[in-house]
Amino acid sequence: MSVRIQVILEEKEAARFRAKAAKESKSLSAWLRDAGRKMLEMEKNAQLTDEEALRAFFQKSNEREKEGTESDWEEHKKMILDGFSSGQKL
């Protein structure tokens, strides 16, 4: 069963929410629902109290990454040392 909820917002804030929803091709209602769900999921994941929660956190993190998993530490270290020894400025 669906329930209607009224939300009081400042005009500027409502306009920002509508613009963001439109950018994502969603209704304002759908965008607000998704935002609420994301907040609940973040709160749930912030409490990494068991192995399953930790596993789910890293799985979602890996899915968000565009280039897959993070490079190996040895690769990072080599890149840092190569940059340092070549005298390049970052």
Short mmCIF file of the C-alpha atoms (twelve columns), coordinates in Angstrom:
data_MODEL
# 
_entry.id   MODEL 
# 
loop_
_atom_site.group_PDB 
_atom_site.id 
_atom_site.type_symbol 
_atom_site.label_atom_id 
_atom_site.label_alt_id 
_atom_site.label_comp_id 
_atom_site.label_asym_id 
_atom_site.label_seq_id 
_atom_site.Cartn_x 
_atom_site.Cartn_y 
_atom_site.Cartn_z 
_atom_site.pdbx_PDB_model_num 
ATOM 1  C CA . MET A 1  0.000  0.000  0.000   1 
ATOM 2  C CA . SER A 2  1.376  3.413  -0.944  1 
ATOM 3  C CA . VAL A 3  1.352  6.334  1.450   1 
ATOM 4  C CA . ARG A 4  1.449  10.017 0.516   1 
ATOM 5  C CA . ILE A 5  3.898  12.166 2.499   1 
ATOM 6  C CA . GLN A 6  4.070  15.951 2.385   1 
ATOM 7  C CA . VAL A 7  7.538  17.499 2.558   1 
ATOM 8  C CA . ILE A 8  8.058  21.191 3.294   1 
ATOM 9  C CA . LEU A 9  11.027 22.700 1.420   1 
ATOM 10 C CA . GLU A 10 12.452 26.121 0.728   1 
ATOM 11 C CA . GLU A 11 11.746 27.233 -2.869  1 
ATOM 12 C CA . LYS A 12 15.425 27.217 -3.854  1 
ATOM 13 C CA . GLU A 13 15.949 23.764 -2.398  1 
ATOM 14 C CA . ALA A 14 12.854 22.416 -4.162  1 
ATOM 15 C CA . ALA A 15 14.091 23.895 -7.454  1 
ATOM 16 C CA . ARG A 16 17.486 22.244 -7.009  1 
ATOM 17 C CA . PHE A 17 15.840 18.891 -6.264  1 
ATOM 18 C CA . ARG A 18 13.541 19.211 -9.310  1 
ATOM 19 C CA . ALA A 19 16.471 20.110 -11.571 1 
ATOM 20 C CA . LYS A 20 18.501 17.148 -10.333 1 
ATOM 21 C CA . ALA A 21 15.520 14.813 -10.778 1 
ATOM 22 C CA . ALA A 22 14.965 16.088 -14.322 1 
ATOM 23 C CA . LYS A 23 18.651 15.582 -15.130 1 
ATOM 24 C CA . GLU A 24 18.265 11.946 -14.098 1 
ATOM 25 C CA . SER A 25 14.975 11.632 -16.056 1 
ATOM 26 C CA . LYS A 26 13.008 10.986 -12.869 1 
ATOM 27 C CA . SER A 27 9.984  12.536 -11.287 1 
ATOM 28 C CA . LEU A 28 10.656 14.563 -8.161  1 
ATOM 29 C CA . SER A 29 8.837  11.915 -6.150  1 
ATOM 30 C CA . ALA A 30 11.003 9.086  -7.556  1 
ATOM 31 C CA . TRP A 31 14.174 11.111 -7.005  1 
ATOM 32 C CA . LEU A 32 13.263 11.824 -3.368  1 
ATOM 33 C CA . ARG A 33 12.443 8.135  -2.774  1 
ATOM 34 C CA . ASP A 34 15.795 7.112  -4.247  1 
ATOM 35 C CA . ALA A 35 17.613 9.740  -2.168  1 
ATOM 36 C CA . GLY A 36 15.924 8.464  0.989   1 
ATOM 37 C CA . ARG A 37 16.792 4.852  0.156   1 
ATOM 38 C CA . LYS A 38 20.416 5.826  -0.479  1 
ATOM 39 C CA . MET A 39 20.589 7.526  2.911   1 
ATOM 40 C CA . LEU A 40 19.202 4.441  4.633   1 
ATOM 41 C CA . GLU A 41 21.647 2.208  2.758   1 
ATOM 42 C CA . MET A 42 24.563 4.488  3.647   1 
ATOM 43 C CA . GLU A 43 23.554 4.389  7.303   1 
ATOM 44 C CA . LYS A 44 23.310 0.610  7.161   1 
ATOM 45 C CA . ASN A 45 26.695 0.306  5.472   1 
ATOM 46 C CA . ALA A 46 28.298 2.787  7.864   1 
ATOM 47 C CA . GLN A 47 27.813 0.181  10.566  1 
ATOM 48 C CA . LEU A 48 30.190 -2.438 9.220   1 
ATOM 49 C CA . THR A 49 29.647 -4.683 12.201  1 
ATOM 50 C CA . ASP A 50 29.691 -8.069 10.517  1 
ATOM 51 C CA . GLU A 51 31.469 -9.852 7.700   1 
ATOM 52 C CA . GLU A 52 28.465 -9.732 5.352   1 
ATOM 53 C CA . ALA A 53 28.078 -5.950 5.733   1 
ATOM 54 C CA . LEU A 54 31.780 -5.472 5.034   1 
ATOM 55 C CA . ARG A 55 31.632 -7.749 1.983   1 
ATOM 56 C CA . ALA A 56 28.589 -5.857 0.632   1 
ATOM 57 C CA . PHE A 57 30.351 -2.522 1.186   1 
ATOM 58 C CA . PHE A 58 33.409 -3.546 -0.842  1 
ATOM 59 C CA . GLN A 59 31.253 -5.127 -3.545  1 
ATOM 60 C CA . LYS A 60 29.324 -1.875 -4.016  1 
ATOM 61 C CA . SER A 61 32.567 0.109  -3.963  1 
ATOM 62 C CA . ASN A 62 34.028 -2.065 -6.706  1 
ATOM 63 C CA . GLU A 63 30.850 -1.718 -8.792  1 
ATOM 64 C CA . ARG A 64 31.066 2.090  -8.542  1 
ATOM 65 C CA . GLU A 65 34.639 2.173  -9.790  1 
ATOM 66 C CA . LYS A 66 34.827 2.862  -13.519 1 
ATOM 67 C CA . GLU A 67 38.184 1.198  -14.026 1 
ATOM 68 C CA . GLY A 68 37.615 -1.823 -11.829 1 
ATOM 69 C CA . THR A 69 39.651 -2.556 -8.749  1 
ATOM 70 C CA . GLU A 70 42.356 -0.393 -7.265  1 
ATOM 71 C CA . SER A 71 45.919 -0.932 -8.452  1 
ATOM 72 C CA . ASP A 72 48.311 -2.975 -6.394  1 
ATOM 73 C CA . TRP A 73 50.373 -1.072 -3.802  1 
ATOM 74 C CA . GLU A 74 53.601 -2.071 -5.547  1 
ATOM 75 C CA . GLU A 75 52.332 -0.447 -8.766  1 
ATOM 76 C CA . HIS A 76 51.521 2.760  -6.879  1 
ATOM 77 C CA . LYS A 77 54.909 2.759  -5.209  1 
ATOM 78 C CA . LYS A 78 56.710 2.248  -8.537  1 
ATOM 79 C CA . MET A 79 54.772 5.117  -10.123 1 
ATOM 80 C CA . ILE A 80 55.635 7.408  -7.205  1 
ATOM 81 C CA . LEU A 81 59.309 6.472  -7.286  1 
ATOM 82 C CA . ASP A 82 59.508 6.796  -11.085 1 
ATOM 83 C CA . GLY A 83 57.953 10.250 -10.912 1 
ATOM 84 C CA . PHE A 84 60.241 11.276 -8.087  1 
ATOM 85 C CA . SER A 85 63.414 10.028 -9.782  1 
ATOM 86 C CA . SER A 86 62.512 11.652 -13.127 1 
ATOM 87 C CA . GLY A 87 62.043 15.011 -11.440 1 
ATOM 88 C CA . GLN A 88 58.530 15.518 -12.832 1 
ATOM 89 C CA . LYS A 89 56.277 17.850 -10.916 1 
ATOM 90 C CA . LEU A 90 52.706 16.814 -10.256 1 
# 
